[in-house]
């Protein structure tokens, strides 16, 4: 059962202020998507359609009362009624723009190419529909931060990645964790969650990865930290990604040899429209580049999946796949010191330009992690810890973790 705007209503423990935190993030995200930021074009390519269909299929595994896929289809049924009824749907304009549609003539297209995937994404920004609300919190924060970053699109991959990290810092620390700490999160199904980010100082390693993603979670009863290295590639104005240049091929060799390499594909803003930020394993990209027996993959199809599996939407990958029981994805490490060592071992500079870490186990020693990263050549830019306490209960004063926000960040 959904409300009139298509959202799944929160359970009692989330009702009120906690749900409003994520309703605000969702509203800002949908407003940007309705302007074409990480939304859909009017004409979806076959590769993009495959990405949408596969990622929609990944989201319904969440234990929503009627399934996110079912709920999103119900919303589209409302949108796709005859025009006389559809224009009465209160969120038609917003949802139509999200779907790359505009007016009456486009109503029939809404069902095509699994466009309701973007509506399922909006529904999934409610942590309470996830079996683990901590994963839902991670998903919602990443969706919001990515949309904020791509609003101010930059032409270079390093600056785009830096902006993504900056927006992740603001969303998680100031918009989610600080607010939920003031409200109290008892009864929401989450334990302590810890967050940190850092950037490399000094010489830029042109062959290093752009970003290291670290997710702490439990596998078979043991707390572990999974690292995935991200190499970003930005789409050019003609829709192509620079995969086969000499520099890119050296990057591919380096990130593949790490055993934890993935590619992130940043869409170009064309005609005021983006597509999703997608990720694929470096091994699949390597196959597409070098397998002489396979059909040559067009440069514009790398972001969709090429000859391999359909690409992942980045927030879905981090919150769902990186927190899965898989023992083969990326590399697993037992503690913070091992994570920092893995990012710097046998190198003059760290293996990745930036680091974003989300510990869903609550066991990470943030101060030790900060010290380990700094010893490896990073500057830690933000740390935060979601500390559960009953609503209304007095909170103990905790030592500040990480640098104070700037006046500009406080205003946000």
N, C-alpha and C positions, 0 to 999 in steps of 0.2 A: 504494500500500500504506500503510495507516495502522496506528498502534499501537492498543492496546485502548481508549484513551480518545478515539480518533478523530483524534489529532494526526498530522501528517505528520512523520516522523522527520527530524532535521537531518542534513545532510551532514557528513563528518568535520571540516571546518574549523570548523563551528559546534558540534560536539558538546561536551558538558561545560558549563563555566561560561558561555560566551557564550549558549548556548541557554537556560540556566537563568534568565538575566536576563529573557528574554521569557516563559518559562514562568511565572515569578512574576507578571509583569504580567497575563498571561492568566488565571491562577488568581484573582487579586483581581478582575479584570473580570467573570469568570463568576460569582463569588460574589455580586457586586452585581446582576448581571443576573438571577440566580436569585431575588433578592428583589424583582424587578419594576423595577429601575432600568434604563431604556432597553431594556426587553425588549418582550414582546408581550402584548396582552390575549387573553383566551380567545376573544373574538369580534373578528375582524379586519375592519375596514370595507373596502369596495371600493377606496377610495383608498389605504389602507394596504397592501392586497394588491398594488396596482400598484407602489407604492414597493418592496416586498420583491422582487417579481419582476424589476423593472428593475435593482435594485442587485445582486441575485444574478447577473443577466446581465452586469453590469459586472465583477464579481470574477473569473469564470473566464478572463478574458484573461490572468491571471497564469500563468506557466509552471510551475505545480506539476506533479509527475509524472503525476497523473491528473486534474488540474483541480480547483479548489476546489469547484465545483458538484457534480462527480461524487463527490468525497470526502464532502461534506456529505450527499448523498443516501444514500450507503452507510451512514453513521451512522444516519440516520433509518430505513433498512431494518432495522437492528438493533433500534432502539427500537420499531418498529411490528410486530414479530413478535407472534404470539399471546401473551397476557399471561403465560402460564406461562414463556415464554422471555424476554419483554421485561423482566420484573422481575429477571432475572439479569444484565441489562446493567449493568455496574458504575457507569455515570454517568447512569442513567435519571432519578433524582430531580433532579439538577442540570440536565440538558438539558431535562427536561419543564418545569421552572419557567421556564427561559429562553424556552421556546416558548409560555408562557402557559397551560400545561397542568398538570394536577395528578395525576389518578389513572387507574384502568383505563378509565373511560368516555371519557377524552380521547385514548386512544392513536390512534384512527383520524384524529383531527384533525391529527396531526403532519404528515401529507403535504399538508394543505390550505394554500392561500394562500401558497405559497412560504415556509413557516415555516423551512425549512432555511437561509434567508438568514442568520439569526443564528448558525447553526453555521459557515457559510462565513466569517462575520466573525471568529469565534474562530480558525479555521484560518489566516486571513490575518494574524493577529498574529505569525506566524513570518516574519521578514524574508527567510529563505532561500528562500521559495516565490515571491518576487517576482523579475522579471527584473533589477530594480535593488534590491538589499537596502536601499539608503538610503531608497527610497520605502516599503519595508516597515517600516523603523524608524520613519519618520514616521507611518505608519498605526497601528502598535501603540501608540506613545506617545499619539496623539490619542484612540484608543479608551479607553485606560486613564484619561487625564486627564478626559475627558468623564464617564465613569462615576463617578469620584471626586467631581467637582463636583456632579453631580446627586444624589449621596447626601444632601447637605445642601442641599436645595432651598430657594430663596428666592423670595419673591413678586414681586420687581421685576427687570426686565431688566438694568439697569446692574449690580446686585449679582451677578446670576447670571453675567454676562459677566466681571466682575472675578474671581469665584471660578474660572471656567474658565481664565482667564489664570494665576491663582495655581497651580492644579493642573497646568497645562501646564509652568510653570516647574519645579515639583518633579519631575515625571515625567521631563522631558527632561534637565534638568541633573543632578539627584541620583540618579535611578533608572536612567538609561540612559547618558548621556555620561560622567559621572564614573566609573561602574563599568567601562564598556568601555575607558576610558583606562587604568585600572589593570590590566585583563586583557590589553590589546593586541588589535588587530583585524586584524592581517595575515592575508590569505587569505580574508577574509569578503566580498570583492567590493565594498568601500566605500572611497571616498576620504575626505578630510577633510570633515566636516559641521559647520556653524556654526549656532548658535541664539541668538536674542535676543528679549527682550520689553520692552515699555515701556508706560507709561500717561500720559495727559495730566495736566498739573498746572494748577491755577488754575481759571478759570471753566468751567463745564460748558456745552457747546454742545448745546442740546436738539435741534437739527436735524442734528447731525453723526452719522456712522455710529458704531456701537458698537465696531467692531473692524476693523482693517486686517490682512489676511493677506498675507504676502509669502513667495513661494517662489522661490529662486534655482535655476535649472537651465539646461541647454544646449538650444538650438534651432538646428538646421542648423549646428552647429559653433560657435555663439556663445553665451557665457554671458550670461544675461539675468535680470532680477528681475521677477516678475509680481506685481502688486497686485490684490487683490479687496477691496472694502469690504463689510463685513457689517452689515446692520441687523437686530437681533434683535427678534423678536416672541414674547411668551409667551402660551401658551394659558391661558384662564381656566377656572374650575371647571365651566363649562357646555360646554367643548370648543371655544370660539370664539377667534379671534385678532383683535386690534383693528387692522384694516387700513383701515377706512373712516372713522375719526374725523378731525376737522379736522387735528389734529397729525400723525397718521399719513400723511395725504395730502400734507402739506407735506414730511415726511420722504421720501416716495416721489418727489416731484418733485426734491428735492435729490440723492438718491442715484442716481436715474436719469440726471441731467444730468452726473454724474461720469464716466460711461462705464465704470465698473468696479463697479457696484453689484449685490449679491446680498442676499437675505433668508435669515436663519436662523430656524427655528421651534423654540422650546423647548417640549417637551411638558409638560403639567400632570401632577402626581402624583395620579392618581385611583384610588381603591380599591387603593392600593399598586402601581399599574402605570403605567409610562411607555410611550411609543413612542420611536422613534429621533429624534435631532436631525437635521432635514432642512434643505437649502438649495435655493433656486431663484433664477434670474436676476430682477433688478428689472424687466426688460422684460416678463417673463411675468406678474409680479404686476400691473404697470401695465395690461396687456391684460385681465386678469381683472377689474380694478376698473372700467375705463372703456369697454371694447368693448361698445357698445349692441347689436351684432348677435349677440353670443355669449350663450349661456345663462348666467344669473347664477350665479356660483360661490358656493357656501355658505361661510360664514365658517370652518367647521371643515375645509374641503377645501383651503384655501390651502397647508397644510403638505405635502399629498400631491402637488400638481402642478396642481390646478385644471384649466383647459382646455388647459394646455401639456404639455410633457414631464414624466414622473414626476420628483419631487424626488430629489436626491442625499442619501445618508447623508453627514454632514459629513466624517468621516475619509476616506471613499472619495473625496470631491470634492477635498480638499486634496492627498492623496498621489497620486492618479491623474490627475485632470483638471487641476489646477493645475500639475502637472509634465509635461503633455502638450505636443506640438509646436504646439498651436493658437495662431494669431496673433490671434485675435479675442476670446479670453477675458480679461476684465479689461484691464489696460494693462501694457505691457512697458517696462522701464527698464534702462539700461546699467550703472548703478553705485549705490552706497549714497547718494551725495549727491543723485542724481536721485530716488531713492525718498523721501528725507526732504523734498525740495522739493515733490514731488507731494502730500504729505500736509499741507502748510502754505501753499502758494502762495495769495496774495491773500486771506488770512483772518486774523482776529485770533487765532483759536485753531486747533489742528490739525483736520483733516478727520475724524479718527476718535479715539474715546476711548482705545483701546488698540491696540497693535501686537504681532503675533507673527510672527517671521521665521525661516524655516528655509532655509539656503543649502546645497543639495546639490552645488554646484560646488566648494566649498572655496576660492573665490577672493575672497570678501568680506573686506575689512579691517574687523574687528569694532570696533576703536577708532575708525576714521573714521565708521563707521555710528553708533556710540554718540554721538560728538560732533555729528553731523548731526541726530540725533533730539533731543538736548538743546537744540540751537540752535533747533529747531522747537517747543519748549515741552514736550517729553516728559521724564519721569524714566525712565531705563533701569533695569529691575528685575532682569534676569538676562541674562548672556551665558555661552556655553559653546562649546567647540570640541572635536569628536571628532578626535583626532590619531592617525592610524594608526601602529602600530609592531609589529614581530614579537612574538609571545608570549614573555615571559621576557626580552626585550631591555631593557637599561637605558634609562630614559626621561630625556630632558633636562628640566631644571627650566624650566617656562614661566612667564612673567609671568601673574599672575592676571587673568582677563578677567571684569570685572563685580564686583559687591559680594559680600562673603562671606555665606554662608548664616547665618541667625539660629540661635541654639541650638535653637529649636523645629524648624526645618527639618533641622538636623543629626540630631535624634532620629528624624526620619522616615526 
